[in-house]
Amino acid sequence: MTHTNATNAPTDEVLLIQRDESGVVTLTLNRPEVHNAFNPALIDRLIDVFETLHANPPRVVILTGLGHAFSAGADLGWMQEMVEATEADNRADAKRLARLFRLLDEMPCPTIARVNGHAFGGGVGLIACCDLAIASEKAQLGLTEVRLGLSPATIAPFVVAKIGTKHARRLMLTGERFDGAMGMRFGLITDTTPIDQLDGHIDDLVQLLLAGSPSAQAHTKSIIRLVSQRLDNEQVDEQTARLIAELRISAEGQEGLRAFLEKRHPHWHPDLNHPKKDSQ
């Protein structure tokens, strides 16, 4: 099996789609110039494709990114637009994003995150929504929203379900970066491998999944969701969308986003006398 990672991929498509003879669909985020960050066009395209795959499930879905990153989370231009948007617009925007994650999380067939490189914020959300995740051993990950004056609210239901509250408290509150090995300890990553062995590792995993019954796998995923749910999905999505909308228009939310865009520390940073050392 081959995975789309070519430099001559179409530049006008934000998402590349491949289906092989085994019924395995590979979805490749195609915005390498911005580290495959989300923008409205990519979000809408993913939702449309996920809805189509729900209606006609393939055997396996593989999600990956073109180039050297999996996904850097939110696009800077999109975040800047949201700073100027109303709370109502932010809420509608966040609910759309929640729809994307919900569709991936509830995909009827097995899903694999092919974590070819760095993943931050919403990129980690995509990984958490997949059943399995194989990461390059050099990939860096992080839930860095608090450093921008925000919260990983929209992805929280999926990340917490995957890694548990203990690890979520640490990673979401510190905003620290971690590698694939630590991601395995937290329960986010299934396994790590050198980048040149990534496809071979995933091919082996796909073969194991193809040995199972598609109907049995779909029902098993439904059972796992059923026994783990505590709140109605609509209620969770409404609450997380409200929270992120409020934070985006709050004083700290706007300060954090502006500081990030201006490449400076936000006002609450403990050391304002040194240049900014990291970013989302």
Summary of the structure (lengths in Angstrom):
residues: 280
radius of gyration: 18.1
end to end distance: 32.3
largest distance: 58.9
contacts: 929
relative contact order: 0.14
helix: 51%
strand: 16%
